[in-house]
Amino acid sequence: MKVIVTESQYQRVVSEGFYKSEELYPRDYIVGRLNRSPKYMREYIKNLPYIECTDNQGTQSTCTKIPEVVYQFLFGNF
């Protein structure tokens, strides 16, 4: 079975809603959300790296990279 996909549909699938392993997330937000999760998800908190990052206004903050299972729990269908 073949599926015909338009270019705009393809761009939407490629650019939206998929896990990006190199994307940085605010660490305090991720830890706060995971603190209210089940125990098996809270165990990921201790493995999150501390990465210093700067936002568009030049404010320093701490960011982190998250594994795919955490991404799915927080933002997807888990």
N, C-alpha and C positions, 0 to 999 in steps of 0.2 A: 504494500500500500504506500503510495506516495502522497506527501502533503505539500501543498503549494503555500509558501510563505512569502508575503510581500516584504520589501526592503524595510519599510517602517516597522513592521511586526518583528522582524529580525533584530533591528536596532534596539527596540524596546526590551526584547528578551535578553540581549547581550548587556545592556546598560543598567537594567533595574533588577532589584530583588535577589541578587545572587551574592553568595559569600565571596568576599575579596580578602585574601589572606594577608595582604600588606596594609590594609586600611587601619588607621589609628582611631581609637575610641576614647572618650574621657574616662579615665580609670575610676574616678569617684562615682560616676553614673553607673558603670558596669558593676562595681562592687556593691553599690546600694541596691541594685536590682537583684543581684545574686544572693545577697543576705536574706532576702525574703523568699528565696526559692527552697525546694527540697534539699535535703542534706547531700545527696549525690551530686547536685549542681554546685553547692557551696564549696565543695572540695576543689573546684577549679580556681577559686580566688587566690590560693597560695601560690599557684603556678603562673599567674599573670605577671608579665614583665612591667617594670617601671621605665617609661620612655618620656624624656622631657620633650615637650613640643610647644610651638607658638601658634596662636590663632591669628586670624586676619587683622585684629587690632593690635597685635604685638604682645598680648598677654601670655606670660609663661604658665604652663600647666603640666600636669602629669597625664600621659596617655598610656594606652596599652594596646596590644594586639590580642585578639581573642580566637580561640579554636572554633571550628565550624559547629560543633555541638552546642557551644554557648550562643553563637549567633542564631542558630535555629531555635533555641529555647527562648531567647529574648525577642527576636524579630520575625520568626517564621512559624510554620506549622510544626509544633513539637508535641 
